[in-house]
Amino acid sequence: MIKIQLPDNSVLEFDAPVCGLDVAKKISEGLARAAFAVTINGKLTDLTTPITTDSKITIVTAKTTEGLETLRHTASHIMAQAVQELFPGTQVTIGPVIENGFYYDFAKKEPFSTEDLEKIEQRMSEIVDRNLPIERQVWSREQAINYFTEKGEHYKVEIINDLPADAVISVYKQGDYIDLCRGPHLPSTGKLGKAFKLTKIAGAYWRGDSSKEMLQRIYGVAFADVKELKAYLTMMEEAAKRDHRKIGKEMDLFHFEPEYAPGAVFWHDKGYKIYRKLIEYMRRRQENNGYIEVATPRIMDRCLWETSGHWDKYGAHNYSGKTEDNKMFCVKPMNCPGGLLIYKQGIKSYRDLPLRMAEFGMVNRYEASGSLMGLMRVREFTQDDAHIFCTPEQMEEECVRTIKLILDIYKDFGFNDVKIYLSTRPDSIYRIGSDEIWDMSEKALANALEHHGYKYEINPGEGAFYGPKLEFILKDAIGREWQCGTVQMDMNLPQRFDISYIGEDGEKHQPVMLHRALFGSIERFLGILIENYAGKLPLWLSPEQVVVAPVTAEVNDYAEEVVNALKKAGLIAKADLSNEKISYKIREHSLTKTPVIAVVGAKEKENRTVTVRRIGSDKQEVIDLNKFITDLAQEATMPSQDK
């Protein structure tokens, strides 16, 4: 008798070994039709996997994360089958699941075209219609190597040769197509449905190594139903319109020089105005919340990052070099060691804590060239970093204080929908610190959230190598999620750098260190803002707030008078005194996302008024000049001024 425990703790009994599909059928035919896979004692596996002992299982459907991942992984295999049917001789390499979809890398002499994507999609639909059973088989190493060698799949052979000697080698068969894979997969190709779309072609090095051959990567997305697919594609169309790189060019904010400074931003005047305003805003918020501000050197001895443990984990991504005296220096990839060295200056008392030390520190990291993406992924960026040193008794209160500050700041920028994840200890050889310290740190973060009513989800294994962290995920105007701020609990680096404070008992004690970023980086947060607002930034943040456009040259003097009055009120204003027609001026300044266009003519001059047009609106309003300036100055006030 085999006992199967279900998620509701009810138990089904079977006289002989069963599989997930058998269990689903016993519960209901509807569940059996919806079933994609099964978890057996916590392990995700195929529906047909035999269950021979008492087990706890969950039937996985499209409504679960695991179900969607199974669906998308099967989609990648169906795409690979379609490619090999259409283009014989093409080698398939690696094809994982990614957010919202999948990709597969192919070795093919001729490049894929956009028209090829349409053909592949059509063949995928045909394979779905065939409703081929998907069968898992376990092969010996010799059998697998012989099969893929005969097929000319030398990439698969390389993968097999790199597997441990005791590895289980499994393949999945759908019709005549066989692929090396750990699985799991849907029970048949028909289960995939038609809610998929191939989205783009890109180049990719074999195993991500730039010294190896270039492959062709085909990306796709897949969902449980067509409605979800259409919603996603609509969102992607809107995202393309909001692309910060496109809008940044239209607004003349920044540019990049991939040949001379890959992954580094060249800020233009207007872009740098926004950059400086973000720092000014954050500086005020921090000062009002008890922070001091420091600055540490960009280049320091490599031994600092060896002490911290960053070099072991991130050394390959650091810019470093040897000087004439044979010392190794790094362009700093993070600000932590510098903050610790400042803390070590002078003796600290418990009365000095908490010490909240902020730094707008520019850092450099050698990200892979293929991962660079505008402001969102760069090699040089400024972190709105802070390190809070406190006693163990203060750490929960400091966490709560920081969480409140982060959420309040996001509200100022219009982000009210924020998720919080608690990322726990990673299973990594680079992790430092005892389990006791990790237990204490994770509990402190969880308590800070729970005792003050903050909802959160666990993100297992995604903590920093020195401590657990909170991650704050924003949802933008079109529903995309962005990971921005973090709070990291650290009891390990204070120990490694031997920092201390004198307690009430007159003895030395080790402080707790909180690493904290609110925007994350100025560059990335600015990119998110541009896309969230589609370039139509709030008035206070806009680099060019008002353009005064005279209808004719006869009222240029009044236009300049209005501009001077606006500037006196603290607004960023200019007059467009060009000889262009007023319709052209309005169109041009609308394209550069100027928030307010004030049109003035003879009538406005006579009545001391302006005709106001707002970006994104065809309406215009005639307003008394003094009221216009007063109202606009109030609207342009930085949110943090009263906080």
DRENMARSE-775377 format. One record per residue (C-alpha): y, x, z; residue number from 0; residue in three letters. Coordinates in steps of 0.5 Angstrom, whole numbers, plus 2048, in hexadecimal, padded with zeros to 3 digits. Example, Ala and Ser with C-alpha at 12.3 -4.5 7.8 and 13.67 -1.06 7.14 Angstrom:
   Y   X   Z pos code
 7F7 819 810   0  ALA
 7FE 81B 80E   1  SER
***
This chain:
   Y   X   Z pos code
 800 800 800   0  MET
 807 803 7FE   1  ILE
 80D 800 802   2  LYS
 814 800 7FE   3  ILE
 81A 800 802   4  GLN
 820 7FC 7FE   5  LEU
 827 7FE 800   6  PRO
 828 7F7 804   7  ASP
 822 7FA 808   8  ASN
 81D 7F5 806   9  SER
 816 7F8 804  10  VAL
 812 7F6 7FE  11  LEU
 80A 7F8 7FE  12  GLU
 806 7FA 7F8  13  PHE
 7FE 7FC 7F8  14  ASP
 7FF 801 7F3  15  ALA
 804 806 7F0  16  PRO
 80A 803 7ED  17  VAL
 811 805 7EA  18  CYS
 818 803 7EA  19  GLY
 817 7FE 7E5  20  LEU
 811 7FB 7E8  21  ASP
 815 7FA 7EF  22  VAL
 81B 7F7 7EB  23  ALA
 817 7F2 7E7  24  LYS
 814 7F0 7EE  25  LYS
 81B 7EE 7F1  26  ILE
 81D 7EB 7EA  27  SER
 81D 7EB 7E3  28  GLU
 825 7EB 7E2  29  GLY
 825 7F2 7E7  30  LEU
 81F 7F5 7E2  31  ALA
 823 7F3 7DC  32  ARG
 829 7F6 7DF  33  ALA
 826 7FC 7E2  34  ALA
 828 803 7DF  35  PHE
 824 808 7E4  36  ALA
 822 809 7EC  37  VAL
 823 80D 7F2  38  THR
 81D 80F 7F6  39  ILE
 81F 811 7FD  40  ASN
 826 813 7FA  41  GLY
 824 816 7F4  42  LYS
 826 813 7ED  43  LEU
 820 813 7E8  44  THR
 81D 80F 7E2  45  ASP
 81B 808 7E3  46  LEU
 814 80A 7E1  47  THR
 813 80F 7E6  48  THR
 80D 80E 7EA  49  PRO
 80E 80C 7F2  50  ILE
 807 80E 7F5  51  THR
 80A 80E 7FD  52  THR
 80E 80A 801  53  ASP
 815 80A 7FF  54  SER
 81C 808 7FF  55  LYS
 81F 806 7F9  56  ILE
 825 803 7F5  57  THR
 825 800 7EE  58  ILE
 82B 803 7EA  59  VAL
 82F 7FF 7E5  60  THR
 835 7FF 7E1  61  ALA
 839 7FD 7E7  62  LYS
 838 804 7EB  63  THR
 83A 80B 7EA  64  THR
 833 80D 7E9  65  GLU
 832 808 7E4  66  GLY
 838 80A 7DF  67  LEU
 836 811 7E0  68  GLU
 82F 80F 7DD  69  THR
 832 80B 7D8  70  LEU
 837 811 7D6  71  ARG
 831 816 7D6  72  HIS
 82D 812 7D2  73  THR
 833 811 7CD  74  ALA
 833 818 7CC  75  SER
 82C 819 7CA  76  HIS
 82D 813 7C5  77  ILE
 833 817 7C2  78  MET
 82E 81D 7C1  79  ALA
 829 819 7BE  80  GLN
 82E 816 7B9  81  ALA
 831 81D 7B7  82  VAL
 82A 820 7B6  83  GLN
 828 81A 7B2  84  GLU
 82E 81B 7AE  85  LEU
 82F 822 7AE  86  PHE
 828 826 7AE  87  PRO
 828 82D 7B0  88  GLY
 82E 82B 7B5  89  THR
 82C 82E 7BC  90  GLN
 82D 82A 7C2  91  VAL
 82F 82E 7C9  92  THR
 832 82B 7CF  93  ILE
 835 824 7D0  94  GLY
 837 822 7D7  95  PRO
 83A 81C 7DA  96  VAL
 842 81C 7DB  97  ILE
 847 817 7DD  98  GLU
 846 811 7D9  99  ASN
 842 814 7D4 100  GLY
 83E 81A 7D2 101  PHE
 83E 81F 7CD 102  TYR
 838 824 7C9 103  TYR
 839 82B 7C6 104  ASP
 836 82C 7BF 105  PHE
 835 832 7BB 106  ALA
 837 830 7B4 107  LYS
 839 835 7AE 108  LYS
 83E 830 7AB 109  GLU
 843 82C 7B0 110  PRO
 842 825 7B2 111  PHE
 848 820 7AF 112  SER
 84B 81A 7B1 113  THR
 847 816 7AC 114  GLU
 841 81A 7AF 115  ASP
 842 816 7B6 116  LEU
 842 80F 7B2 117  GLU
 83B 811 7AF 118  LYS
 839 813 7B6 119  ILE
 83B 80D 7B9 120  GLU
 838 809 7B4 121  GLN
 831 80D 7B5 122  ARG
 832 80C 7BC 123  MET
 832 805 7BC 124  SER
 82C 805 7B7 125  GLU
 828 809 7BD 126  ILE
 82A 804 7C2 127  VAL
 828 7FE 7BD 128  ASP
 821 801 7BD 129  ARG
 820 801 7C4 130  ASN
 81C 807 7C5 131  LEU
 818 808 7CB 132  PRO
 81B 80E 7CF 133  ILE
 815 812 7D2 134  GLU
 815 818 7D7 135  ARG
 810 81D 7D6 136  GLN
 80F 824 7DA 137  VAL
 80D 82A 7D6 138  TRP
 80B 831 7D7 139  SER
 810 836 7D6 140  ARG
 80B 839 7D0 141  GLU
 80B 832 7CD 142  GLN
 812 831 7CE 143  ALA
 814 838 7CB 144  ILE
 80F 837 7C5 145  ASN
 812 830 7C3 146  TYR
 819 832 7C3 147  PHE
 818 838 7C0 148  THR
 814 835 7BA 149  GLU
 81A 830 7BA 150  LYS
 81F 836 7B9 151  GLY
 823 834 7C0 152  GLU
 824 83B 7C2 153  HIS
 829 838 7C7 154  TYR
 824 834 7CB 155  LYS
 81F 83A 7CB 156  VAL
 825 83E 7CE 157  GLU
 826 838 7D3 158  ILE
 81E 838 7D5 159  ILE
 81D 840 7D6 160  ASN
 823 83F 7DB 161  ASP
 820 83A 7DF 162  LEU
 81C 83D 7E5 163  PRO
 815 83E 7E5 164  ALA
 813 838 7E9 165  ASP
 818 833 7E5 166  ALA
 815 82D 7E3 167  VAL
 816 82C 7DC 168  ILE
 817 825 7D9 169  SER
 819 822 7D2 170  VAL
 81B 81B 7D0 171  TYR
 818 818 7CA 172  LYS
 81B 812 7C6 173  GLN
 818 811 7C0 174  GLY
 817 817 7BC 175  ASP
 81D 81B 7C0 176  TYR
 81B 81F 7C6 177  ILE
 820 823 7CA 178  ASP
 820 827 7D0 179  LEU
 823 824 7D6 180  CYS
 822 823 7DE 181  ARG
 824 81B 7DD 182  GLY
 824 816 7DF 183  PRO
 825 811 7D9 184  HIS
 825 80A 7D7 185  LEU
 81E 807 7D6 186  PRO
 820 806 7CF 187  SER
 825 807 7CA 188  THR
 827 800 7C9 189  GLY
 829 800 7D0 190  LYS
 82F 804 7CE 191  LEU
 832 7FE 7CB 192  GLY
 838 7FF 7C6 193  LYS
 83E 800 7CB 194  ALA
 83F 808 7C9 195  PHE
 844 80B 7C4 196  LYS
 844 813 7C2 197  LEU
 84B 815 7C3 198  THR
 84C 81C 7C1 199  LYS
 849 823 7BF 200  ILE
 84B 82A 7C2 201  ALA
 849 831 7C2 202  GLY
 845 833 7C8 203  ALA
 842 83A 7C9 204  TYR
 83A 83A 7CB 205  TRP
 83A 83A 7D3 206  ARG
 841 83A 7D3 207  GLY
 841 842 7D2 208  ASP
 847 844 7CD 209  SER
 842 84A 7CB 210  SER
 83D 845 7C8 211  LYS
 83D 841 7C2 212  GLU
 841 83B 7C1 213  MET
 83E 834 7C0 214  LEU
 841 82D 7BE 215  GLN
 841 828 7C4 216  ARG
 841 821 7C3 217  ILE
 844 81C 7C8 218  TYR
 843 815 7C9 219  GLY
 844 810 7CE 220  VAL
 83F 80A 7D1 221  ALA
 83F 804 7D5 222  PHE
 83B 7FF 7D7 223  ALA
 83E 7F9 7D3 224  ASP
 843 7F9 7CD 225  VAL
 849 7F6 7D1 226  LYS
 849 7FC 7D5 227  GLU
 849 801 7CF 228  LEU
 84F 7FD 7CC 229  LYS
 853 7FD 7D3 230  ALA
 851 805 7D3 231  TYR
 853 806 7CC 232  LEU
 85A 802 7CD 233  THR
 85B 806 7D3 234  MET
 85A 80C 7CE 235  MET
 85F 80A 7C9 236  GLU
 864 809 7CE 237  GLU
 863 810 7D1 238  ALA
 864 813 7CA 239  ALA
 86B 810 7CA 240  LYS
 86C 812 7D1 241  ARG
 86A 819 7D0 242  ASP
 86E 81E 7D4 243  HIS
 86E 823 7CE 244  ARG
 871 81E 7C9 245  LYS
 876 81B 7CE 246  ILE
 878 822 7D0 247  GLY
 87A 824 7C9 248  LYS
 87D 81E 7C8 249  GLU
 882 81F 7CE 250  MET
 882 826 7CD 251  ASP
 87F 828 7D4 252  LEU
 87B 82E 7D3 253  PHE
 876 831 7CE 254  HIS
 870 836 7CE 255  PHE
 86F 83D 7CB 256  GLU
 868 83E 7CA 257  PRO
 868 844 7C6 258  GLU
 86D 848 7CC 259  TYR
 86C 844 7D2 260  ALA
 866 83F 7D2 261  PRO
 866 83A 7D7 262  GLY
 86D 83C 7DA 263  ALA
 873 837 7D9 264  VAL
 879 838 7D5 265  PHE
 87E 834 7D9 266  TRP
 884 831 7D5 267  HIS
 88A 82F 7D8 268  ASP
 889 827 7D9 269  LYS
 881 829 7DB 270  GLY
 884 82E 7E0 271  TYR
 889 829 7E3 272  LYS
 883 824 7E5 273  ILE
 87F 82A 7E7 274  TYR
 884 82C 7EC 275  ARG
 885 825 7EE 276  LYS
 87E 824 7F0 277  LEU
 87F 82A 7F5 278  ILE
 885 828 7F8 279  GLU
 882 821 7F9 280  TYR
 87C 825 7FC 281  MET
 881 82A 800 282  ARG
 884 824 803 283  ARG
 87E 820 805 284  ARG
 87B 826 808 285  GLN
 881 828 80C 286  GLU
 882 821 80F 287  ASN
 87A 822 811 288  ASN
 87B 828 815 289  GLY
 879 82E 810 290  TYR
 87C 834 80F 291  ILE
 87C 838 808 292  GLU
 87A 83F 807 293  VAL
 879 843 800 294  ALA
 873 848 800 295  THR
 872 84E 7FA 296  PRO
 86F 84C 7F3 297  ARG
 86B 852 7F3 298  ILE
 867 855 7F9 299  MET
 861 859 7FB 300  ASP
 85B 857 7F9 301  ARG
 858 858 800 302  CYS
 85B 852 802 303  LEU
 857 84D 7FE 304  TRP
 851 851 7FF 305  GLU
 852 850 807 306  THR
 854 848 805 307  SER
 84D 848 801 308  GLY
 851 845 7FB 309  HIS
 850 84B 7F7 310  TRP
 848 84A 7F8 311  ASP
 849 843 7F5 312  LYS
 84F 844 7F0 313  TYR
 84F 84B 7EF 314  GLY
 84E 84A 7E7 315  ALA
 853 845 7E7 316  HIS
 859 84A 7EA 317  ASN
 85E 84E 7E6 318  TYR
 85D 855 7E9 319  SER
 85E 85D 7E8 320  GLY
 85E 864 7EB 321  LYS
 864 868 7EC 322  THR
 865 86F 7EB 323  GLU
 863 870 7F3 324  ASP
 85D 86D 7F1 325  ASN
 85E 866 7F5 326  LYS
 85C 860 7F3 327  MET
 861 85A 7F2 328  PHE
 861 853 7F1 329  CYS
 866 84E 7EE 330  VAL
 865 849 7F3 331  LYS
 860 843 7F1 332  PRO
 862 83F 7F8 333  MET
 867 840 7FD 334  ASN
 862 840 803 335  CYS
 862 847 805 336  PRO
 869 848 805 337  GLY
 86A 842 80A 338  GLY
 865 845 80E 339  LEU
 869 84C 80E 340  LEU
 870 848 810 341  ILE
 86C 845 816 342  TYR
 86A 84C 818 343  LYS
 871 84E 819 344  GLN
 873 84E 821 345  GLY
 86F 84B 826 346  ILE
 86E 843 826 347  LYS
 86E 83E 82C 348  SER
 86A 838 82C 349  TYR
 872 835 82D 350  ARG
 873 838 826 351  ASP
 86E 833 823 352  LEU
 86D 82F 81F 353  PRO
 870 834 81A 354  LEU
 871 831 813 355  ARG
 872 836 80E 356  MET
 874 834 807 357  ALA
 874 838 800 358  GLU
 876 837 7F9 359  PHE
 871 83C 7F7 360  GLY
 870 83E 7F0 361  MET
 869 840 7EE 362  VAL
 865 842 7E9 363  ASN
 85D 841 7E7 364  ARG
 85A 843 7E1 365  TYR
 857 83C 7DE 366  GLU
 853 83C 7D8 367  ALA
 857 83B 7D2 368  SER
 853 835 7D0 369  GLY
 855 831 7D6 370  SER
 85C 832 7D6 371  LEU
 860 82C 7D4 372  MET
 867 82B 7D5 373  GLY
 86A 82B 7DC 374  LEU
 864 828 7DE 375  MET
 860 82E 7DE 376  ARG
 864 835 7DE 377  VAL
 863 83C 7E0 378  ARG
 86A 83D 7E3 379  GLU
 86C 837 7E8 380  PHE
 870 836 7EE 381  THR
 86C 833 7F4 382  GLN
 870 82F 7F9 383  ASP
 86C 832 7FE 384  ASP
 86C 832 806 385  ALA
 868 835 80C 386  HIS
 868 831 812 387  ILE
 866 835 818 388  PHE
 864 831 81E 389  CYS
 860 831 825 390  THR
 859 82E 824 391  PRO
 85C 828 828 392  GLU
 862 827 823 393  GLN
 85E 827 81D 394  MET
 85C 820 81C 395  GLU
 863 81E 81E 396  GLU
 865 823 818 397  GLU
 860 820 813 398  CYS
 863 819 814 399  VAL
 86A 81B 814 400  ARG
 869 81F 80D 401  THR
 865 819 80B 402  ILE
 86B 814 80C 403  LYS
 86F 819 809 404  LEU
 86B 819 803 405  ILE
 86A 812 802 406  LEU
 872 811 803 407  ASP
 874 816 7FE 408  ILE
 86F 813 7F9 409  TYR
 873 80C 7FA 410  LYS
 879 80F 7F8 411  ASP
 876 811 7F1 412  PHE
 873 80A 7F0 413  GLY
 86C 80B 7F2 414  PHE
 86A 806 7F7 415  ASN
 862 806 7F5 416  ASP
 860 80D 7F8 417  VAL
 858 80E 7FA 418  LYS
 856 813 7FF 419  ILE
 850 817 7FF 420  TYR
 84D 81C 804 421  LEU
 84A 822 801 422  SER
 845 825 805 423  THR
 841 82C 806 424  ARG
 83F 82F 7FF 425  PRO
 838 831 7FE 426  ASP
 83A 838 7FC 427  SER
 839 83F 7FD 428  ILE
 841 840 7FE 429  TYR
 841 83B 804 430  ARG
 844 83F 80A 431  ILE
 843 83C 811 432  GLY
 83E 83A 816 433  SER
 83B 833 815 434  ASP
 83E 831 81C 435  GLU
 845 833 819 436  ILE
 844 82E 813 437  TRP
 841 829 818 438  ASP
 848 829 81C 439  MET
 84C 829 816 440  SER
 849 824 812 441  GLU
 849 81F 818 442  LYS
 851 821 819 443  ALA
 852 81E 812 444  LEU
 84E 818 813 445  ALA
 851 817 81A 446  ASN
 858 817 817 447  ALA
 856 812 811 448  LEU
 852 80D 815 449  GLU
 857 80D 81C 450  HIS
 85D 80B 818 451  HIS
 859 806 813 452  GLY
 859 80A 80C 453  TYR
 854 808 808 454  LYS
 850 80E 804 455  TYR
 84A 810 801 456  GLU
 845 816 802 457  ILE
 845 81C 7FC 458  ASN
 83F 820 7FE 459  PRO
 83F 827 7FD 460  GLY
 846 828 7FA 461  GLU
 84A 82B 800 462  GLY
 84D 832 7FF 463  ALA
 849 838 801 464  PHE
 84D 838 808 465  TYR
 84D 831 80A 466  GLY
 84D 82A 808 467  PRO
 852 826 805 468  LYS
 856 820 804 469  LEU
 857 81E 7FC 470  GLU
 85C 819 7FA 471  PHE
 85B 815 7F4 472  ILE
 861 812 7F0 473  LEU
 860 80C 7EB 474  LYS
 866 80C 7E6 475  ASP
 869 806 7E2 476  ALA
 863 806 7DD 477  ILE
 85D 806 7E2 478  GLY
 85C 80E 7E2 479  ARG
 85A 812 7E8 480  GLU
 85D 818 7EA 481  TRP
 85B 81D 7EF 482  GLN
 862 820 7F2 483  CYS
 863 821 7FA 484  GLY
 85E 825 7FE 485  THR
 85D 826 806 486  VAL
 858 82B 808 487  GLN
 856 82D 80F 488  MET
 855 834 810 489  ASP
 852 838 816 490  MET
 84F 83D 812 491  ASN
 855 841 80F 492  LEU
 859 841 816 493  PRO
 852 845 819 494  GLN
 852 84A 813 495  ARG
 859 84C 813 496  PHE
 859 84C 81B 497  ASP
 85F 848 81C 498  ILE
 860 845 823 499  SER
 865 841 828 500  TYR
 866 842 82F 501  ILE
 863 83C 833 502  GLY
 866 838 839 503  GLU
 860 83D 83D 504  ASP
 864 843 83A 505  GLY
 85E 845 836 506  GLU
 85D 846 82F 507  LYS
 85B 840 82B 508  HIS
 859 83F 823 509  GLN
 85D 83A 820 510  PRO
 85B 835 81B 511  VAL
 85E 835 814 512  MET
 85F 82F 80F 513  LEU
 860 831 808 514  HIS
 864 82B 805 515  ARG
 867 82A 7FE 516  ALA
 86B 823 7FC 517  LEU
 86C 823 7F5 518  PHE
 867 828 7F4 519  GLY
 86B 82C 7EF 520  SER
 872 82B 7EC 521  ILE
 86F 82C 7E5 522  GLU
 86A 827 7E5 523  ARG
 86D 822 7E9 524  PHE
 873 822 7E4 525  LEU
 86E 821 7DF 526  GLY
 86B 81B 7E2 527  ILE
 872 818 7E4 528  LEU
 874 818 7DC 529  ILE
 86D 815 7DA 530  GLU
 86E 810 7E0 531  ASN
 875 80E 7DE 532  TYR
 874 80F 7D6 533  ALA
 87A 814 7D7 534  GLY
 87E 80E 7DA 535  LYS
 87F 812 7E0 536  LEU
 883 80E 7E6 537  PRO
 88A 810 7E6 538  LEU
 88B 814 7EC 539  TRP
 885 819 7E8 540  LEU
 888 819 7E1 541  SER
 88B 81F 7DE 542  PRO
 890 81B 7DA 543  GLU
 892 815 7DE 544  GLN
 898 812 7DA 545  VAL
 89B 813 7D3 546  VAL
 8A1 810 7D1 547  VAL
 8A2 80E 7CA 548  ALA
 8A8 80D 7C7 549  PRO
 8A8 808 7C1 550  VAL
 8AE 80B 7BD 551  THR
 8B2 812 7BE 552  ALA
 8B8 80E 7C1 553  GLU
 8B5 80D 7C7 554  VAL
 8B2 814 7C8 555  ASN
 8B7 815 7CE 556  ASP
 8B4 80F 7D2 557  TYR
 8AD 811 7D1 558  ALA
 8AF 818 7D4 559  GLU
 8B3 814 7DA 560  GLU
 8AC 810 7DB 561  VAL
 8A8 816 7DB 562  VAL
 8AD 81A 7E0 563  ASN
 8AC 814 7E5 564  ALA
 8A5 814 7E4 565  LEU
 8A4 81B 7E6 566  LYS
 8A9 81B 7EB 567  LYS
 8A4 816 7EE 568  ALA
 89F 81B 7EE 569  GLY
 89B 818 7E8 570  LEU
 899 81C 7E2 571  ILE
 89D 81A 7DC 572  ALA
 8A0 81C 7D5 573  LYS
 8A3 819 7CF 574  ALA
 8A1 818 7C8 575  ASP
 8A7 81A 7C4 576  LEU
 8A3 81B 7BD 577  SER
 8A5 817 7B7 578  ASN
 89F 813 7B7 579  GLU
 89F 80C 7B7 580  LYS
 89E 809 7BD 581  ILE
 897 806 7BB 582  SER
 895 80D 7BA 583  TYR
 897 810 7C0 584  LYS
 894 80A 7C4 585  ILE
 88D 80B 7C0 586  ARG
 88D 813 7C1 587  GLU
 88F 812 7C9 588  HIS
 889 80D 7CA 589  SER
 884 812 7C6 590  LEU
 886 817 7CB 591  THR
 885 812 7D1 592  LYS
 88C 812 7D4 593  THR
 88C 80D 7D9 594  PRO
 893 80A 7D8 595  VAL
 897 80A 7D2 596  ILE
 89E 807 7D3 597  ALA
 8A2 805 7CD 598  VAL
 8A9 805 7CD 599  VAL
 8AE 802 7C7 600  GLY
 8B5 800 7C7 601  ALA
 8B4 7FA 7CB 602  LYS
 8B0 7FE 7D1 603  GLU
 8B6 802 7D1 604  LYS
 8BB 7FD 7D2 605  GLU
 8B7 7F9 7D7 606  ASN
 8B5 7FF 7DB 607  ARG
 8AD 7FD 7D9 608  THR
 8A7 800 7D6 609  VAL
 8A2 7FD 7D2 610  THR
 89B 7FF 7D5 611  VAL
 894 800 7D2 612  ARG
 88E 802 7D6 613  ARG
 888 805 7D3 614  ILE
 883 801 7D1 615  GLY
 887 7FB 7D0 616  SER
 88B 7F8 7CB 617  ASP
 890 7F4 7CF 618  LYS
 897 7F6 7D1 619  GLN
 89B 7F5 7D6 620  GLU
 8A3 7F6 7D7 621  VAL
 8A4 7F8 7DE 622  ILE
 8AB 7FA 7E1 623  ASP
 8AC 802 7E1 624  LEU
 8AC 803 7E9 625  ASN
 8A6 7FE 7EA 626  LYS
 8A2 802 7E5 627  PHE
 8A4 809 7E8 628  ILE
 8A2 806 7EF 629  THR
 89C 802 7EE 630  ASP
 899 808 7EA 631  LEU
 89B 80D 7EF 632  ALA
 897 809 7F4 633  GLN
 891 808 7EF 634  GLU
 891 810 7EE 635  ALA
 890 812 7F5 636  THR
 88A 816 7F7 637  MET
 885 812 7FB 638  PRO
 885 817 800 639  SER
 88C 817 802 640  GLN
 88B 812 807 641  ASP
 885 814 80A 642  LYS
***
